[in-house]
Amino acid sequence: MPIGDAARVHRYCRGDVAIAREDGETQVRFRVGDIRNGLGMDHYDDAITICQVLDTQKFREQARVEFLGKSGPQQGWDTVYRFRVL
């Protein structure tokens, strides 16, 4: 069974958090367009899916991060999320 887009975004971003944690980083930053490119997503509404994932408490708990802020458009390719690595 193919993995859904939201699950792919979760896994991809948790992987980036794990790398940051291993490298001793205290914060991680995600630009929605970079996630889209990294996953090879190509639908117009992919930005909405990515933002919805990053906005969830589920992502924050599973990735063990604390939300610090979001800048740029509400749900667009240039939206940037910042999290503290716990």
N, C-alpha and C positions, 0 to 999 in steps of 0.2 A: 504494500500500500504506500503510495507516495506521501511524503511529509508535506503538511500544509505550509503556506507562506508564513503564517504567524510563528509556527514552531521553528521554521528555518531561521527567522529573525532572532528568536529567543536563543537558539543554539549558537548562532554566529556571534551575537553580542556577548553572551556568556563566555565564549571562547576568548574574545578580546579582553574581557575583564580578568579572566584567569591569567592571561599573558601579562597584563599590567600588574596583577598581584604578585606573580612570580618575579617580575622585574623590580619589585619594591615601590611601584608607583602608588601614590595616595589618591589620585584622581584619574578618571577616564572620561573621554569626550567622544561623542558620536555625532557625526553629521549624517543626516538621513540619506543624502545623495551618495555618500561613500558606502553606506550599507547596501543601498540598492545596487551600486556597481559591483561591490564585492560578492553579492549573491546572484548577479546576472539577471536581476528582475527587470521586466520591460513593460509593465502596464502603467498607465497614467495614475491609477489610484494606489500604487504601491507605497507612496509616501504616507498615505493615510494608515495603511496597515502597519508600517514601521513605527509611526508615531503612536499608534494605539498600543503596540507592544511595549514601547519604552515608557509609556504613561502608566502602565499597570503596576500595582503592588506586587503581583505575582513575579514579574521580572525582577523587581528590586529585591525581593526575598530570595529568589533562586540564585541570582547573581551576587547576592550579598553586597549591595551597594546602597548608598543613600543619595537621593535626588538633591542636587544642588541648584539646578536652574535650567532654563531653556531659553534660547534666543533665536531671533529670526522669525520667519512666518510661523503661524500656529501649526500648520501641517504641510510642509513643503520640503523640497530637496535641500534647501539651505537652512533648515531647522537644525539647531545644534543643542544636544543634551549634554549636561555635565553631571557626573556622579562622583561621590566619594567612595573609594574602595574600602570596604570594612574588613 
